[in-house]
Amino acid sequence: MSKIEITSNIAPFPKPIVLVGSTVNGIPNFVTVAWFNRINGLPNLWAMALGKSKYTLEGITENRTFSVNFPSTDLIEKTDYCGLNSGRKVDKSALFDVFFGELPNAPMIRECPANAECTVFELVDLPKTVLVVGEVKHVYTEERFMTDGALDPAKLDPIIFTRPGNTYRALGPIIGDAWSIGKTL
Ligand SMILES: Cc1cc2nc3c(=O)[nH]c(=O)nc-3n(C[C@H](O)[C@H](O)[C@H](O)COP(=O)(O)O)c2cc1C
């Protein structure tokens, strides 16, 4: 089959959505983020690209801490709301039951099945975004989201963002075991 070339301006979607929390001017603020990934293990480093104008970035730069919250599909409206509205104009703190762990200024969302507290490892200045590299310090969940002592992706029920079309989807079925199914070849 022959290949056709398409625009190079695509992003690696689908991706699970996260809600990143920071304290900005004394108030917890949450931003919807799709450009997010793990980039190193031990230390466990996560990275996200934040537009330079994002209010959240002001709190992260000032406090050097932030949270990453993993919403489930029942939080779809609130998750989208946090991506539609800037904390510069609306107070997003009242949307959620906010709690804190060990790090001050890293507000977390109790309704999200999993939450992580991070410290800033590095801020990388890119043309339109700042790449925020965070070191994961503490992770929280509830027993009901775990199976055999580990987070269970099916129980987390993540919101998956897909493009083109800008749509949210739920997690699909398991189709194979990683580091395993390839051994059949
Ligand atoms: C599905 C979705 C994904 C988004 N992903 C990102 C992202 O990865 N990085 C980013 O800077 N903004 C992203 N945004 C936009 C911000 O969430 C949005 O501009 C938000 O209002 C900024 O809030 P703040 O100014 O309070 O920080 C996304 C929005 C949506 C709806």
The ligand as a MOL file (V3000), in Angstrom:
LIG
                    3D

  0  0  0     0  0            999 V3000
M  V30 BEGIN CTAB
M  V30 COUNTS 31 33 0 0 0
M  V30 BEGIN ATOM
M  V30 1 C -8.6950 18.7110 26.3450 0
M  V30 2 C -7.7850 19.8720 26.6600 0
M  V30 3 C -6.4120 19.6700 26.7170 0
M  V30 4 C -5.5460 20.7420 26.9980 0
M  V30 5 N -4.1980 20.5100 27.0670 0
M  V30 6 C -3.3720 21.5440 27.3560 0
M  V30 7 C -1.9590 21.3150 27.4760 0
M  V30 8 O -1.4630 20.1830 27.3660 0
M  V30 9 N -1.1660 22.3940 27.7440 0
M  V30 10 C -1.6790 23.6710 27.9160 0
M  V30 11 O -0.9230 24.6150 28.1630 0
M  V30 12 N -3.0240 23.9000 27.8130 0
M  V30 13 C -3.8600 22.8700 27.5560 0
M  V30 14 N -5.2050 23.0870 27.4590 0
M  V30 15 C -5.7060 24.4670 27.6210 0
M  V30 16 C -5.8030 24.9040 29.0890 0
M  V30 17 O -6.3950 23.8970 29.8680 0
M  V30 18 C -6.6520 26.1910 29.1870 0
M  V30 19 O -6.0330 27.2190 28.4480 0
M  V30 20 C -6.9200 26.6530 30.6230 0
M  V30 21 O -8.0070 27.5190 30.6170 0
M  V30 22 C -5.7320 27.3380 31.2700 0
M  V30 23 O -6.0470 27.5740 32.6250 0
M  V30 24 P -5.1840 28.5330 33.5750 0
M  V30 25 O -4.9650 29.8170 32.8380 0
M  V30 26 O -6.0600 28.6650 34.7910 0
M  V30 27 O -3.8930 27.8320 33.8590 0
M  V30 28 C -6.0880 22.0340 27.2170 0
M  V30 29 C -7.4770 22.2240 27.1760 0
M  V30 30 C -8.3160 21.1490 26.9120 0
M  V30 31 C -9.8020 21.3660 26.8880 0
M  V30 END ATOM
M  V30 BEGIN BOND
M  V30 1 1 1 2
M  V30 2 1 2 3
M  V30 3 2 2 30
M  V30 4 2 3 4
M  V30 5 1 4 5
M  V30 6 1 4 28
M  V30 7 2 5 6
M  V30 8 1 6 7
M  V30 9 1 6 13
M  V30 10 2 7 8
M  V30 11 1 7 9
M  V30 12 1 9 10
M  V30 13 2 10 11
M  V30 14 1 10 12
M  V30 15 2 12 13
M  V30 16 1 13 14
M  V30 17 1 14 15
M  V30 18 1 14 28
M  V30 19 1 15 16
M  V30 20 1 16 17
M  V30 21 1 16 18
M  V30 22 1 18 19
M  V30 23 1 18 20
M  V30 24 1 20 21
M  V30 25 1 20 22
M  V30 26 1 22 23
M  V30 27 1 23 24
M  V30 28 2 24 25
M  V30 29 1 24 26
M  V30 30 1 24 27
M  V30 31 2 28 29
M  V30 32 1 29 30
M  V30 33 1 30 31
M  V30 END BOND
M  V30 END CTAB
M  END
